[in-house]
């Protein structure tokens, strides 16, 4: 029963990771790629780490895995935000029919 | 227990193939920001891979490596996005 749950968590984590990879390879510009990869990779990392966490590890390793998980959940969206802001301020081109405000002032980092 | 170890090994192999697929975007990516996105994704996937390696090899220290890798990967993304921001001022159009 437990191994079935672990296999389910690991498989869904790898599925979300796959979705992020497909988004990174197929979507048209930087902002779409960031949108796909950030969400999918953060969720995929969370599920895979959860699968390892419940697979009968000693308590010290569970605490370390929890630290990694919390750090990834905090740092990954932050990094994506910083990167999107930098790309927008540097004038990275968007796809043709993006409805982002052209006159929005780029902020300094 | 050995069934679980085989499961984690298979997951690590699948993850390695995803990392190589992401490497294509870092090679191809038309702008510098695309490459930084790819590097960020590869960093996250490498942390997952290190955790899986620690799970199937029953070694403790890979978790420390994964934690430090996550910290350094975040720092690398912040520094590279700074580079994306100032590239046009410094070097003109540069990819």
N, CA and C atoms of all chains as a GROMACS GRO file, in nm:
protein
  612
    1UNK      N    1   0.084  -0.121   0.000
    1UNK     CA    2   0.000   0.000   0.000
    1UNK      C    3   0.087   0.125   0.000
    2UNK      N    4   0.188   0.124   0.089
    2UNK     CA    5   0.277   0.239   0.098
    2UNK      C    6   0.358   0.254  -0.030
    3UNK      N    7   0.403   0.139  -0.085
    3UNK     CA    8   0.484   0.149  -0.207
    3UNK      C    9   0.399   0.195  -0.324
    4UNK      N   10   0.271   0.162  -0.322
    4UNK     CA   11   0.182   0.211  -0.427
    4UNK      C   12   0.169   0.363  -0.420
    5UNK      N   13   0.157   0.415  -0.297
    5UNK     CA   14   0.148   0.560  -0.278
    5UNK      C   15   0.276   0.628  -0.324
    6UNK      N   16   0.392   0.565  -0.289
    6UNK     CA   17   0.520   0.623  -0.330
    6UNK      C   18   0.532   0.625  -0.482
    7UNK      N   19   0.489   0.514  -0.544
    7UNK     CA   20   0.496   0.509  -0.691
    7UNK      C   21   0.405   0.612  -0.753
    8UNK      N   22   0.290   0.636  -0.694
    8UNK     CA   23   0.196   0.735  -0.746
    8UNK      C   24   0.255   0.875  -0.736
    9UNK      N   25   0.314   0.907  -0.616
    9UNK     CA   26   0.372   1.040  -0.598
    9UNK      C   27   0.489   1.063  -0.692
   10UNK      N   28   0.576   0.959  -0.705
   10UNK     CA   29   0.693   0.972  -0.792
   10UNK      C   30   0.651   0.986  -0.938
   11UNK      N   31   0.550   0.907  -0.978
   11UNK     CA   32   0.505   0.914  -1.116
   11UNK      C   33   0.442   1.047  -1.148
   12UNK      N   34   0.362   1.102  -1.054
   12UNK     CA   35   0.300   1.232  -1.086
   12UNK      C   36   0.405   1.342  -1.082
   13UNK      N   37   0.504   1.332  -0.995
   13UNK     CA   38   0.613   1.430  -0.996
   13UNK      C   39   0.689   1.428  -1.126
   14UNK      N   40   0.717   1.309  -1.177
   14UNK     CA   41   0.787   1.299  -1.306
   14UNK      C   42   0.698   1.347  -1.420
   15UNK      N   43   0.565   1.327  -1.407
   15UNK     CA   44   0.475   1.377  -1.511
   15UNK      C   45   0.477   1.529  -1.516
   16UNK      N   46   0.473   1.595  -1.398
   16UNK     CA   47   0.476   1.741  -1.400
   16UNK      C   48   0.610   1.792  -1.451
   17UNK      N   49   0.717   1.719  -1.418
   17UNK     CA   50   0.849   1.756  -1.468
   17UNK      C   51   0.854   1.745  -1.620
   18UNK      N   52   0.789   1.641  -1.672
   18UNK     CA   53   0.781   1.623  -1.817
   18UNK      C   54   0.702   1.736  -1.881
   19UNK      N   55   0.593   1.777  -1.815
   19UNK     CA   56   0.513   1.887  -1.869
   19UNK      C   57   0.595   2.016  -1.873
   20UNK      N   58   0.676   2.039  -1.768
   20UNK     CA   59   0.762   2.157  -1.769
   20UNK      C   60   0.864   2.152  -1.880
   21UNK      N   61   0.920   2.033  -1.905
   21UNK     CA   62   1.019   2.020  -2.012
   21UNK      C   63   0.957   2.046  -2.149
   22UNK      N   64   0.836   1.992  -2.170
   22UNK     CA   65   0.768   2.014  -2.298
   22UNK      C   66   0.737   2.163  -2.315
   23UNK      N   67   0.694   2.229  -2.205
   23UNK     CA   68   0.669   2.372  -2.212
   23UNK      C   69   0.794   2.450  -2.244
   24UNK      N   70   0.906   2.411  -2.184
   24UNK     CA   71   1.032   2.481  -2.212
   24UNK      C   72   1.073   2.465  -2.358
   25UNK      N   73   1.045   2.348  -2.415
   25UNK     CA   74   1.090   2.324  -2.552
   25UNK      C   75   0.993   2.381  -2.655
   26UNK      N   76   0.863   2.385  -2.626
   26UNK     CA   77   0.765   2.413  -2.731
   26UNK      C   78   0.704   2.552  -2.729
   27UNK      N   79   0.703   2.620  -2.614
   27UNK     CA   80   0.630   2.747  -2.607
   27UNK      C   81   0.708   2.859  -2.676
   28UNK      N   82   0.638   2.966  -2.722
   28UNK     CA   83   0.701   3.057  -2.818
   28UNK      C   84   0.799   3.159  -2.762
   29UNK      N   85   0.783   3.211  -2.641
   29UNK     CA   86   0.880   3.312  -2.597
   29UNK      C   87   0.920   3.291  -2.451
   30UNK      N   88   1.008   3.379  -2.402
   30UNK     CA   89   1.068   3.358  -2.270
   30UNK      C   90   0.964   3.355  -2.160
   31UNK      N   91   0.865   3.444  -2.168
   31UNK     CA   92   0.769   3.458  -2.060
   31UNK      C   93   0.679   3.335  -2.052
   32UNK      N   94   0.638   3.283  -2.168
   32UNK     CA   95   0.559   3.159  -2.167
   32UNK      C   96   0.640   3.044  -2.112
   33UNK      N   97   0.768   3.038  -2.149
   33UNK     CA   98   0.852   2.928  -2.100
   33UNK      C   99   0.870   2.937  -1.949
   34UNK      N  100   0.888   3.061  -1.898
   34UNK     CA  101   0.899   3.077  -1.752
   34UNK      C  102   0.770   3.033  -1.684
   35UNK      N  103   0.658   3.071  -1.743
   35UNK     CA  104   0.528   3.036  -1.686
   35UNK      C  105   0.513   2.884  -1.674
   36UNK      N  106   0.552   2.814  -1.782
   36UNK     CA  107   0.536   2.668  -1.779
   36UNK      C  108   0.633   2.604  -1.681
   37UNK      N  109   0.761   2.639  -1.693
   37UNK     CA  110   0.862   2.564  -1.618
   37UNK      C  111   0.855   2.590  -1.469
   38UNK      N  112   0.826   2.714  -1.429
   38UNK     CA  113   0.829   2.744  -1.286
   38UNK      C  114   0.726   2.662  -1.210
   39UNK      N  115   0.601   2.668  -1.259
   39UNK     CA  116   0.495   2.596  -1.186
   39UNK      C  117   0.519   2.446  -1.190
   40UNK      N  118   0.544   2.394  -1.310
   40UNK     CA  119   0.554   2.249  -1.322
   40UNK      C  120   0.675   2.195  -1.246
   41UNK      N  121   0.788   2.267  -1.253
   41UNK     CA  122   0.905   2.213  -1.186
   41UNK      C  123   0.894   2.224  -1.036
   42UNK      N  124   0.833   2.332  -0.986
   42UNK     CA  125   0.819   2.343  -0.841
   42UNK      C  126   0.728   2.233  -0.788
   43UNK      N  127   0.616   2.211  -0.856
   43UNK     CA  128   0.524   2.105  -0.811
   43UNK      C  129   0.587   1.967  -0.827
   44UNK      N  130   0.660   1.946  -0.939
   44UNK     CA  131   0.723   1.816  -0.960
   44UNK      C  132   0.829   1.787  -0.855
   45UNK      N  133   0.909   1.889  -0.820
   45UNK     CA  134   1.010   1.869  -0.716
   45UNK      C  135   0.943   1.839  -0.582
   46UNK      N  136   0.833   1.909  -0.554
   46UNK     CA  137   0.762   1.883  -0.429
   46UNK      C  138   0.712   1.740  -0.421
   47UNK      N  139   0.654   1.690  -0.530
   47UNK     CA  140   0.599   1.554  -0.526
   47UNK      C  141   0.709   1.449  -0.515
   48UNK      N  142   0.819   1.470  -0.591
   48UNK     CA  143   0.928   1.370  -0.584
   48UNK      C  144   0.990   1.368  -0.445
   49UNK      N  145   1.012   1.487  -0.388
   49UNK     CA  146   1.070   1.491  -0.254
   49UNK      C  147   0.976   1.432  -0.150
   50UNK      N  148   0.845   1.450  -0.170
   50UNK     CA  149   0.749   1.390  -0.079
   50UNK      C  150   0.752   1.238  -0.090
   51UNK      N  151   0.768   1.188  -0.213
   51UNK     CA  152   0.776   1.044  -0.233
   51UNK      C  153   0.898   0.985  -0.162
   52UNK      N  154   1.012   1.056  -0.169
   52UNK     CA  155   1.131   1.006  -0.099
   52UNK      C  156   1.111   1.017   0.052
   53UNK      N  157   1.040   1.124   0.093
   53UNK     CA  158   1.025   1.151   0.236
   53UNK      C  159   0.945   1.041   0.308
   54UNK      N  160   0.843   0.986   0.240
   54UNK     CA  161   0.759   0.887   0.308
   54UNK      C  162   0.807   0.745   0.284
   55UNK      N  163   0.929   0.727   0.225
   55UNK     CA  164   0.973   0.592   0.193
   55UNK      C  165   1.057   0.532   0.305
   56UNK      N  166   1.026   0.566   0.430
   56UNK     CA  167   1.095   0.502   0.541
   56UNK      C  168   1.237   0.547   0.563
   57UNK      N  169   1.257   0.678   0.568
   57UNK     CA  170   1.390   0.733   0.595
   57UNK      C  171   1.401   0.766   0.744
   58UNK      N  172   1.525   0.772   0.797
   58UNK     CA  173   1.540   0.820   0.935
   58UNK      C  174   1.503   0.968   0.948
   59UNK      N  175   1.482   1.011   1.073
   59UNK     CA  176   1.424   1.143   1.097
   59UNK      C  177   1.516   1.256   1.049
   60UNK      N  178   1.649   1.235   1.061
   60UNK     CA  179   1.741   1.341   1.022
   60UNK      C  180   1.730   1.369   0.872
   61UNK      N  181   1.714   1.261   0.794
   61UNK     CA  182   1.702   1.282   0.650
   61UNK      C  183   1.568   1.345   0.614
   62UNK      N  184   1.465   1.311   0.689
   62UNK     CA  185   1.334   1.372   0.661
   62UNK      C  186   1.340   1.523   0.685
   63UNK      N  187   1.413   1.562   0.793
   63UNK     CA  188   1.426   1.706   0.820
   63UNK      C  189   1.501   1.776   0.709
   64UNK      N  190   1.609   1.711   0.660
   64UNK     CA  191   1.686   1.771   0.550
   64UNK      C  192   1.601   1.783   0.424
   65UNK      N  193   1.523   1.678   0.394
   65UNK     CA  194   1.435   1.684   0.277
   65UNK      C  195   1.332   1.794   0.290
   66UNK      N  196   1.283   1.814   0.413
   66UNK     CA  197   1.186   1.921   0.435
   66UNK      C  198   1.250   2.058   0.413
   67UNK      N  199   1.376   2.072   0.458
   67UNK     CA  200   1.447   2.198   0.435
   67UNK      C  201   1.464   2.226   0.286
   68UNK      N  202   1.505   2.121   0.209
   68UNK     CA  203   1.521   2.138   0.065
   68UNK      C  204   1.389   2.177   0.001
   69UNK      N  205   1.282   2.112   0.044
   69UNK     CA  206   1.149   2.137  -0.014
   69UNK      C  207   1.104   2.279   0.012
   70UNK      N  208   1.120   2.325   0.138
   70UNK     CA  209   1.078   2.462   0.171
   70UNK      C  210   1.162   2.563   0.094
   71UNK      N  211   1.294   2.535   0.084
   71UNK     CA  212   1.378   2.630   0.011
   71UNK      C  213   1.339   2.636  -0.136
   72UNK      N  214   1.312   2.521  -0.198
   72UNK     CA  215   1.273   2.522  -0.339
   72UNK      C  216   1.141   2.595  -0.357
   73UNK      N  217   1.048   2.573  -0.266
   73UNK     CA  218   0.918   2.639  -0.280
   73UNK      C  219   0.928   2.789  -0.261
   74UNK      N  220   1.028   2.837  -0.183
   74UNK     CA  221   1.044   2.981  -0.168
   74UNK      C  222   1.126   3.038  -0.283
   75UNK      N  223   1.235   2.970  -0.318
   75UNK     CA  224   1.334   3.030  -0.407
   75UNK      C  225   1.296   3.021  -0.554
   76UNK      N  226   1.224   2.918  -0.594
   76UNK     CA  227   1.198   2.900  -0.737
   76UNK      C  228   1.105   3.008  -0.793
   77UNK      N  229   0.991   3.039  -0.728
   77UNK     CA  230   0.910   3.150  -0.779
   77UNK      C  231   0.982   3.284  -0.771
   78UNK      N  232   1.064   3.303  -0.666
   78UNK     CA  233   1.139   3.428  -0.655
   78UNK      C  234   1.235   3.444  -0.771
   79UNK      N  235   1.306   3.336  -0.803
   79UNK     CA  236   1.402   3.341  -0.914
   79UNK      C  237   1.330   3.368  -1.046
   80UNK      N  238   1.213   3.306  -1.064
   80UNK     CA  239   1.139   3.327  -1.188
   80UNK      C  240   1.091   3.472  -1.198
   81UNK      N  241   1.047   3.528  -1.085
   81UNK     CA  242   1.003   3.667  -1.084
   81UNK      C  243   1.118   3.762  -1.121
   82UNK      N  244   1.235   3.740  -1.057
   82UNK     CA  245   1.351   3.825  -1.085
   82UNK      C  246   1.390   3.814  -1.231
   83UNK      N  247   1.388   3.692  -1.283
   83UNK     CA  248   1.431   3.670  -1.421
   83UNK      C  249   1.333   3.732  -1.520
   84UNK      N  250   1.202   3.719  -1.491
   84UNK     CA  251   1.103   3.778  -1.582
   84UNK      C  252   1.115   3.929  -1.582
   85UNK      N  253   1.137   3.987  -1.463
   85UNK     CA  254   1.150   4.133  -1.456
   85UNK      C  255   1.275   4.179  -1.531
   86UNK      N  256   1.385   4.105  -1.516
   86UNK     CA  257   1.508   4.142  -1.586
   86UNK      C  258   1.490   4.129  -1.736
   87UNK      N  259   1.424   4.021  -1.781
   87UNK     CA  260   1.406   4.002  -1.924
   87UNK      C  261   1.316   4.110  -1.982
   88UNK      N  262   1.212   4.150  -1.906
   88UNK     CA  263   1.121   4.253  -1.955
   88UNK      C  264   1.190   4.388  -1.959
   89UNK      N  265   1.272   4.417  -1.855
   89UNK     CA  266   1.341   4.545  -1.854
   89UNK      C  267   1.446   4.553  -1.962
   90UNK      N  268   1.507   4.440  -1.996
   90UNK     CA  269   1.609   4.439  -2.101
   90UNK      C  270   1.547   4.438  -2.240
   91UNK      N  271   1.413   4.432  -2.247
   91UNK     CA  272   1.347   4.440  -2.378
   91UNK      C  273   1.354   4.310  -2.456
   92UNK      N  274   1.346   4.196  -2.387
   92UNK     CA  275   1.340   4.069  -2.458
   92UNK      C  276   1.209   4.062  -2.537
   93UNK      N  277   1.214   4.026  -2.666
   93UNK     CA  278   1.094   4.031  -2.749
   93UNK      C  279   0.986   3.933  -2.704
   94UNK      N  280   0.860   3.974  -2.724
   94UNK     CA  281   0.746   3.889  -2.690
   94UNK      C  282   0.685   3.836  -2.819
   95UNK      N  283   0.595   3.737  -2.805
   95UNK     CA  284   0.525   3.688  -2.924
   95UNK      C  285   0.428   3.796  -2.972
   96UNK      N  286   0.381   3.781  -3.096
   96UNK     CA  287   0.318   3.892  -3.168
   96UNK      C  288   0.194   3.946  -3.096
   97UNK      N  289   0.103   3.862  -3.050
   97UNK     CA  290  -0.023   3.914  -2.998
   97UNK      C  291  -0.027   3.915  -2.846
   98UNK      N  292   0.084   3.949  -2.781
   98UNK     CA  293   0.085   3.963  -2.636
   98UNK      C  294   0.014   4.093  -2.598
   99UNK      N  295  -0.074   4.088  -2.498
   99UNK     CA  296  -0.147   4.208  -2.460
   99UNK      C  297  -0.088   4.268  -2.334
  100UNK      N  298   0.046   4.278  -2.329
  100UNK     CA  299   0.114   4.342  -2.218
  100UNK      C  300   0.128   4.490  -2.252
  101UNK      N  301   0.121   4.578  -2.151
  101UNK     CA  302   0.125   4.721  -2.179
  101UNK      C  303   0.263   4.760  -2.233
  102UNK      N  304   0.263   4.820  -2.350
  102UNK     CA  305   0.391   4.858  -2.410
  102UNK      C  306   0.452   4.976  -2.335
  103UNK      N  307   0.364   5.066  -2.280
  103UNK     CA  308   0.417   5.189  -2.218
  103UNK      C  309   0.448   5.169  -2.071
  104UNK      N  310   0.435   5.044  -2.023
  104UNK     CA  311   0.469   5.017  -1.884
  104UNK      C  312   0.617   5.042  -1.863
  105UNK      N  313   0.649   5.121  -1.759
  105UNK     CA  314   0.790   5.158  -1.743
  105UNK      C  315   0.869   5.041  -1.688
  106UNK      N  316   0.979   5.005  -1.750
  106UNK     CA  317   1.062   4.898  -1.695
  106UNK      C  318   1.126   4.943  -1.565
  107UNK      N  319   1.118   4.860  -1.463
  107UNK     CA  320   1.175   4.897  -1.335
  107UNK      C  321   1.321   4.854  -1.329
  108UNK      N  322   1.398   4.922  -1.248
  108UNK     CA  323   1.539   4.885  -1.236
  108UNK      C  324   1.551   4.776  -1.130
  109UNK      N  325   1.651   4.693  -1.145
  109UNK     CA  326   1.668   4.578  -1.054
  109UNK      C  327   1.769   4.613  -0.947
  110UNK      N  328   1.140  -0.352  -0.017
  110UNK     CA  329   1.236  -0.241  -0.015
  110UNK      C  330   1.315  -0.236  -0.144
  111UNK      N  331   1.352  -0.354  -0.199
  111UNK     CA  332   1.431  -0.353  -0.323
  111UNK      C  333   1.346  -0.306  -0.440
  112UNK      N  334   1.212  -0.330  -0.428
  112UNK     CA  335   1.122  -0.281  -0.532
  112UNK      C  336   1.124  -0.128  -0.534
  113UNK      N  337   1.128  -0.068  -0.414
  113UNK     CA  338   1.134   0.077  -0.405
  113UNK      C  339   1.262   0.131  -0.465
  114UNK      N  340   1.373   0.059  -0.440
  114UNK     CA  341   1.501   0.106  -0.493
  114UNK      C  342   1.499   0.104  -0.645
  115UNK      N  343   1.441  -0.001  -0.703
  115UNK     CA  344   1.429  -0.006  -0.848
  115UNK      C  345   1.343   0.107  -0.901
  116UNK      N  346   1.238   0.140  -0.826
  116UNK     CA  347   1.150   0.251  -0.865
  116UNK      C  348   1.227   0.382  -0.869
  117UNK      N  349   1.307   0.406  -0.763
  117UNK     CA  350   1.382   0.531  -0.759
  117UNK      C  351   1.487   0.537  -0.868
  118UNK      N  352   1.548   0.420  -0.898
  118UNK     CA  353   1.647   0.418  -1.007
  118UNK      C  354   1.582   0.452  -1.141
  119UNK      N  355   1.465   0.395  -1.166
  119UNK     CA  356   1.396   0.424  -1.291
  119UNK      C  357   1.359   0.572  -1.300
  120UNK      N  358   1.312   0.628  -1.187
  120UNK     CA  359   1.279   0.770  -1.184
  120UNK      C  360   1.399   0.857  -1.213
  121UNK      N  361   1.515   0.820  -1.158
  121UNK     CA  362   1.637   0.899  -1.182
  121UNK      C  363   1.676   0.894  -1.330
  122UNK      N  364   1.660   0.777  -1.393
  122UNK     CA  365   1.694   0.766  -1.535
  122UNK      C  366   1.602   0.854  -1.620
  123UNK      N  367   1.472   0.852  -1.588
  123UNK     CA  368   1.377   0.936  -1.662
  123UNK      C  369   1.413   1.084  -1.646
  124UNK      N  370   1.451   1.121  -1.522
  124UNK     CA  371   1.486   1.260  -1.494
  124UNK      C  372   1.610   1.303  -1.571
  125UNK      N  373   1.706   1.212  -1.588
  125UNK     CA  374   1.827   1.245  -1.666
  125UNK      C  375   1.789   1.275  -1.811
  126UNK      N  376   1.694   1.198  -1.865
  126UNK     CA  377   1.653   1.226  -2.003
  126UNK      C  378   1.584   1.362  -2.013
  127UNK      N  379   1.508   1.401  -1.910
  127UNK     CA  380   1.446   1.534  -1.910
  127UNK      C  381   1.553   1.642  -1.906
  128UNK      N  382   1.659   1.619  -1.826
  128UNK     CA  383   1.765   1.720  -1.817
  128UNK      C  384   1.832   1.739  -1.952
  129UNK      N  385   1.854   1.628  -2.025
  129UNK     CA  386   1.916   1.643  -2.157
  129UNK      C  387   1.823   1.716  -2.253
  130UNK      N  388   1.689   1.693  -2.239
  130UNK     CA  389   1.595   1.766  -2.324
  130UNK      C  390   1.600   1.915  -2.294
  131UNK      N  391   1.614   1.952  -2.164
  131UNK     CA  392   1.623   2.093  -2.130
  131UNK      C  393   1.752   2.155  -2.180
  132UNK      N  394   1.857   2.074  -2.188
  132UNK     CA  395   1.985   2.125  -2.235
  132UNK      C  396   1.976   2.176  -2.378
  133UNK      N  397   1.881   2.121  -2.455
  133UNK     CA  398   1.864   2.166  -2.593
  133UNK      C  399   1.822   2.313  -2.595
  134UNK      N  400   1.734   2.353  -2.499
  134UNK     CA  401   1.692   2.493  -2.497
  134UNK      C  402   1.808   2.584  -2.457
  135UNK      N  403   1.894   2.536  -2.366
  135UNK     CA  404   2.009   2.618  -2.328
  135UNK      C  405   2.106   2.634  -2.444
  136UNK      N  406   2.112   2.534  -2.533
  136UNK     CA  407   2.199   2.543  -2.650
  136UNK      C  408   2.138   2.630  -2.757
  137UNK      N  409   2.008   2.613  -2.782
  137UNK     CA  410   1.941   2.673  -2.895
  137UNK      C  411   1.891   2.813  -2.868
  138UNK      N  412   1.839   2.835  -2.744
  138UNK     CA  413   1.757   2.948  -2.706
  138UNK      C  414   1.790   3.078  -2.775
  139UNK      N  415   1.692   3.144  -2.839
  139UNK     CA  416   1.726   3.261  -2.919
  139UNK      C  417   1.779   3.378  -2.836
  140UNK      N  418   1.731   3.398  -2.715
  140UNK     CA  419   1.782   3.510  -2.635
  140UNK      C  420   1.858   3.457  -2.514
  141UNK      N  421   1.927   3.551  -2.447
  141UNK     CA  422   2.003   3.511  -2.327
  141UNK      C  423   1.910   3.468  -2.216
  142UNK      N  424   1.792   3.530  -2.206
  142UNK     CA  425   1.699   3.495  -2.099
  142UNK      C  426   1.650   3.351  -2.113
  143UNK      N  427   1.637   3.303  -2.239
  143UNK     CA  428   1.598   3.163  -2.260
  143UNK      C  429   1.701   3.069  -2.200
  144UNK      N  430   1.826   3.104  -2.219
  144UNK     CA  431   1.932   3.017  -2.164
  144UNK      C  432   1.928   3.017  -2.012
  145UNK      N  433   1.901   3.133  -1.952
  145UNK     CA  434   1.896   3.138  -1.806
  145UNK      C  435   1.777   3.057  -1.753
  146UNK      N  436   1.664   3.062  -1.825
  146UNK     CA  437   1.549   2.979  -1.786
  146UNK      C  438   1.588   2.832  -1.788
  147UNK      N  439   1.657   2.792  -1.895
  147UNK     CA  440   1.697   2.652  -1.907
  147UNK      C  441   1.791   2.611  -1.794
  148UNK      N  442   1.886   2.702  -1.760
  148UNK     CA  443   1.980   2.670  -1.652
  148UNK      C  444   1.908   2.657  -1.518
  149UNK      N  445   1.808   2.744  -1.497
  149UNK     CA  446   1.730   2.737  -1.373
  149UNK      C  447   1.655   2.606  -1.362
  150UNK      N  448   1.593   2.565  -1.474
  150UNK     CA  449   1.517   2.439  -1.474
  150UNK      C  450   1.610   2.320  -1.452
  151UNK      N  451   1.727   2.324  -1.516
  151UNK     CA  452   1.822   2.214  -1.499
  151UNK      C  453   1.868   2.207  -1.354
  152UNK      N  454   1.884   2.324  -1.288
  152UNK     CA  455   1.923   2.323  -1.148
  152UNK      C  456   1.819   2.257  -1.060
  153UNK      N  457   1.692   2.290  -1.083
  153UNK     CA  458   1.585   2.228  -1.003
  153UNK      C  459   1.580   2.077  -1.026
  154UNK      N  460   1.592   2.038  -1.155
  154UNK     CA  461   1.588   1.895  -1.185
  154UNK      C  462   1.709   1.823  -1.128
  155UNK      N  463   1.824   1.890  -1.120
  155UNK     CA  464   1.942   1.826  -1.062
  155UNK      C  465   1.924   1.805  -0.913
  156UNK      N  466   1.855   1.897  -0.845
  156UNK     CA  467   1.826   1.876  -0.703
  156UNK      C  468   1.737   1.753  -0.685
  157UNK      N  469   1.634   1.741  -0.772
  157UNK     CA  470   1.548   1.622  -0.765
  157UNK      C  471   1.629   1.495  -0.790
  158UNK      N  472   1.720   1.503  -0.886
  158UNK     CA  473   1.802   1.386  -0.920
  158UNK      C  474   1.892   1.346  -0.803
  159UNK      N  475   1.950   1.447  -0.735
  159UNK     CA  476   2.037   1.416  -0.621
  159UNK      C  477   1.957   1.352  -0.508
  160UNK      N  478   1.834   1.399  -0.487
  160UNK     CA  479   1.751   1.339  -0.383
  160UNK      C  480   1.718   1.193  -0.418
  161UNK      N  481   1.691   1.169  -0.547
  161UNK     CA  482   1.662   1.030  -0.587
  161UNK      C  483   1.785   0.942  -0.574
  162UNK      N  484   1.903   0.997  -0.608
  162UNK     CA  485   2.027   0.919  -0.592
  162UNK      C  486   2.049   0.885  -0.445
  163UNK      N  487   2.024   0.982  -0.358
  163UNK     CA  488   2.036   0.954  -0.215
  163UNK      C  489   1.934   0.850  -0.170
  164UNK      N  490   1.816   0.845  -0.238
  164UNK     CA  491   1.715   0.747  -0.197
  164UNK      C  492   1.755   0.607  -0.237
  165UNK      N  493   1.810   0.589  -0.359
  165UNK     CA  494   1.838   0.450  -0.396
  165UNK      C  495   1.975   0.402  -0.356
  166UNK      N  496   2.068   0.494  -0.323
  166UNK     CA  497   2.198   0.446  -0.277
  166UNK      C  498   2.207   0.442  -0.126
  167UNK      N  499   2.101   0.485  -0.054
  167UNK     CA  500   2.096   0.483   0.092
  167UNK      C  501   2.212   0.559   0.154
  168UNK      N  502   2.254   0.667   0.090
  168UNK     CA  503   2.364   0.748   0.144
  168UNK      C  504   2.305   0.878   0.197
  169UNK      N  505   2.361   0.924   0.309
  169UNK     CA  506   2.307   1.043   0.374
  169UNK      C  507   2.358   1.172   0.310
  170UNK      N  508   2.485   1.169   0.266
  170UNK     CA  509   2.548   1.298   0.233
  170UNK      C  510   2.497   1.358   0.104
  171UNK      N  511   2.431   1.278   0.020
  171UNK     CA  512   2.376   1.336  -0.103
  171UNK      C  513   2.269   1.440  -0.073
  172UNK      N  514   2.203   1.429   0.042
  172UNK     CA  515   2.102   1.528   0.078
  172UNK      C  516   2.167   1.662   0.109
  173UNK      N  517   2.285   1.659   0.174
  173UNK     CA  518   2.359   1.784   0.196
  173UNK      C  519   2.400   1.846   0.063
  174UNK      N  520   2.447   1.759  -0.028
  174UNK     CA  521   2.485   1.809  -0.161
  174UNK      C  522   2.365   1.873  -0.229
  175UNK      N  523   2.248   1.809  -0.217
  175UNK     CA  524   2.128   1.863  -0.282
  175UNK      C  525   2.089   1.998  -0.222
  176UNK      N  526   2.101   2.010  -0.089
  176UNK     CA  527   2.066   2.138  -0.025
  176UNK      C  528   2.157   2.250  -0.072
  177UNK      N  529   2.289   2.223  -0.073
  177UNK     CA  530   2.384   2.326  -0.117
  177UNK      C  531   2.364   2.356  -0.265
  178UNK      N  532   2.330   2.254  -0.344
  178UNK     CA  533   2.307   2.276  -0.487
  178UNK      C  534   2.186   2.366  -0.509
  179UNK      N  535   2.082   2.348  -0.427
  179UNK     CA  536   1.964   2.434  -0.441
  179UNK      C  537   1.998   2.578  -0.408
  180UNK      N  538   2.076   2.599  -0.302
  180UNK     CA  539   2.115   2.735  -0.265
  180UNK      C  540   2.197   2.800  -0.377
  181UNK      N  541   2.297   2.727  -0.431
  181UNK     CA  542   2.385   2.785  -0.531
  181UNK      C  543   2.310   2.807  -0.662
  182UNK      N  544   2.214   2.720  -0.692
  182UNK     CA  545   2.137   2.735  -0.815
  182UNK      C  546   2.052   2.863  -0.810
  183UNK      N  547   1.996   2.892  -0.692
  183UNK     CA  548   1.919   3.016  -0.678
  183UNK      C  549   2.010   3.138  -0.696
  184UNK      N  550   2.128   3.134  -0.634
  184UNK     CA  551   2.222   3.246  -0.648
  184UNK      C  552   2.263   3.264  -0.792
  185UNK      N  553   2.287   3.153  -0.864
  185UNK     CA  554   2.328   3.160  -1.003
  185UNK      C  555   2.221   3.224  -1.088
  186UNK      N  556   2.095   3.189  -1.061
  186UNK     CA  557   1.986   3.248  -1.140
  186UNK      C  558   1.976   3.398  -1.116
  187UNK      N  559   1.991   3.440  -0.988
  187UNK     CA  560   1.983   3.583  -0.959
  187UNK      C  561   2.096   3.659  -1.029
  188UNK      N  562   2.219   3.605  -1.023
  188UNK     CA  563   2.332   3.673  -1.086
  188UNK      C  564   2.317   3.675  -1.238
  189UNK      N  565   2.269   3.565  -1.297
  189UNK     CA  566   2.254   3.562  -1.443
  189UNK      C  567   2.143   3.654  -1.490
  190UNK      N  568   2.038   3.673  -1.407
  190UNK     CA  569   1.934   3.765  -1.451
  190UNK      C  570   1.982   3.909  -1.440
  191UNK      N  571   2.070   3.937  -1.346
  191UNK     CA  572   2.137   4.067  -1.344
  191UNK      C  573   2.216   4.087  -1.474
  192UNK      N  574   2.283   3.981  -1.519
  192UNK     CA  575   2.360   3.987  -1.645
  192UNK      C  576   2.268   4.012  -1.763
  193UNK      N  577   2.150   3.946  -1.763
  193UNK     CA  578   2.052   3.968  -1.870
  193UNK      C  579   2.009   4.114  -1.872
  194UNK      N  580   1.994   4.172  -1.751
  194UNK     CA  581   1.946   4.310  -1.742
  194UNK      C  582   2.049   4.408  -1.797
  195UNK      N  583   2.176   4.389  -1.764
  195UNK     CA  584   2.275   4.492  -1.800
  195UNK      C  585   2.342   4.463  -1.932
  196UNK      N  586   2.307   4.354  -2.000
  196UNK     CA  587   2.385   4.315  -2.118
  196UNK      C  588   2.377   4.420  -2.229
  197UNK      N  589   2.257   4.479  -2.248
  197UNK     CA  590   2.243   4.571  -2.361
  197UNK      C  591   2.320   4.699  -2.335
  198UNK      N  592   2.321   4.744  -2.210
  198UNK     CA  593   2.397   4.864  -2.177
  198UNK      C  594   2.547   4.842  -2.197
  199UNK      N  595   2.594   4.724  -2.159
  199UNK     CA  596   2.738   4.702  -2.164
  199UNK      C  597   2.788   4.667  -2.303
  200UNK      N  598   2.722   4.568  -2.363
  200UNK     CA  599   2.782   4.509  -2.483
  200UNK      C  600   2.696   4.524  -2.608
  201UNK      N  601   2.587   4.601  -2.600
  201UNK     CA  602   2.497   4.607  -2.714
  201UNK      C  603   2.419   4.479  -2.726
  202UNK      N  604   2.370   4.449  -2.844
  202UNK     CA  605   2.295   4.326  -2.864
  202UNK      C  606   2.386   4.206  -2.849
  203UNK      N  607   2.352   4.120  -2.756
  203UNK     CA  608   2.441   4.010  -2.723
  203UNK      C  609   2.357   3.893  -2.682
  204UNK      N  610   2.389   3.777  -2.733
  204UNK     CA  611   2.308   3.660  -2.700
  204UNK      C  612   2.395   3.548  -2.647
   0.00000   0.00000   0.00000
